Amino acid sequence: MIYFTDIEKSKEGILQILEVIKNYEKDGEVRFIAGIQSRNFSEYKIQQLICIVRERLNMTRRELLRLSEVALTYNKLWATDDNNCFRDAEKLFRKIRSTLKGTKIIYKRFTPICRKNVPGRDFRPSIFVKSTLAYAECGRDLYGLESYPDSVSTLYAEMGAYFTNVVAVLLICHQELAKEAMISKDADLCLQLLNEQCKNIVGDMKDVVGMLSKEAASKDELLKTSKKKGSLKVFAQEGFHKYSIARVTRYATSRAIENGAAFGLDDIESLYFVNDPEKGMKAKEIMTCFDIYADKGRGTKMDTTAIAEFVCWTGLGIAKGYKYFTSTYTGSYDLPQKKSVWARFDSYKKADPEAAKNGGMERKFASDFENRISKR
């Protein structure tokens, strides 16, 4: 065979295939029929090629689904478990190997055979240039697909579906590469992505519960690296898509604990109030004398309204806020059950449904607690 089928493993290689398919889409039927005629396919060869194209079509659809899933978060996260998925050529081309192999098979089948004047290996033309599906000159058939057996029309339709999916796969790769390059040049955006990911990590307590200690935080190598850079923005830009999620989880936890410690917060409190350590410090102070801000309820139980107001004031959310309250309360009252507190909260929402929209009731309860503090 005098042709080669290599594809450059880079962004340029992706663009090359996209351009070749784009050229085919201009006059696909003409090029398809010219290829059928030049190779003089038998009915058996046509049926065989239909099976091959369908097989590659299914593989390409699976690759499209995989890449679509990765692309959902790839450039929205500072660190992913698919770092360099699109940037690293070897890794990217392994992920879309079925797509690329399918294009090679099809274009090779539609490349005219020529055994005269076989050039040396270094001078062999590419099938993506010499194939009738690509740029090779070809005549126009007078009668079109209607003059051929149904199997030929079936093959043409299957190839059309295949090329549509190939384009979708390659466009995802090209778009994600372009986005990644743009983000990596924007230090502010890199820092924003880093901070957002750290916030989400420490917000999910179950993922970091085993990493809670100031000793572990002080030894975290990534935290040390960020300090050596002298600027968190520089660290964020240089580290974009360089670390795994597990590695960033350790970093986010260590950073939160270190920041919280500067405000006198313990490990758990540092994670609870990672976005507002000053409020955490104030909440800690309030919890040492919460009884003076609250009204006693029935018997020895505390009024549920004070608890609901405090939880809304912390901004931790209902479940996490109640857990923080019960784990730090040291007063003399018996605490009502969680369901009693939220029953009171729900009763206010039912009484004023308009105020409950868009977090309005939470803001009202938080404001009521501010008033409660100011009166003492």
Secondary structure, DSSP 8 states (H G I E B T S, - for coil): ---B----SSHHHHHHHHHHHHHHHHSHHHHHHHHHHHHT--HHHHHHHHHHHHHHHHHHHHHHHHHHHHHHHTTTSSS-TTTTTTTSHHHHHHHTHHHHHHHHHHHHHTS----SS---GGG--BHHHHSTTTT------SS-GGGS-HHHHHHHHHHHHHHHHHHHHHHHHHHHHHHHHHHHT-HHHHHHHHHHHHHHHHHSGGGTGGG--HHHHHH-HHHHHHHHTS-HHHHHHHTTTTS-HHHHHHHHHHHHHHHHHTTT--HHHHHHTTT-HHHHHHHHHHHTTGGGTS-B-STTBB-HHHHHHHHHHHTS-HHHHHHHHHHH--SSSB---HHHHHHHHHHHHHH-HHHHGGGHHHHHHHHHHHHHHHT-
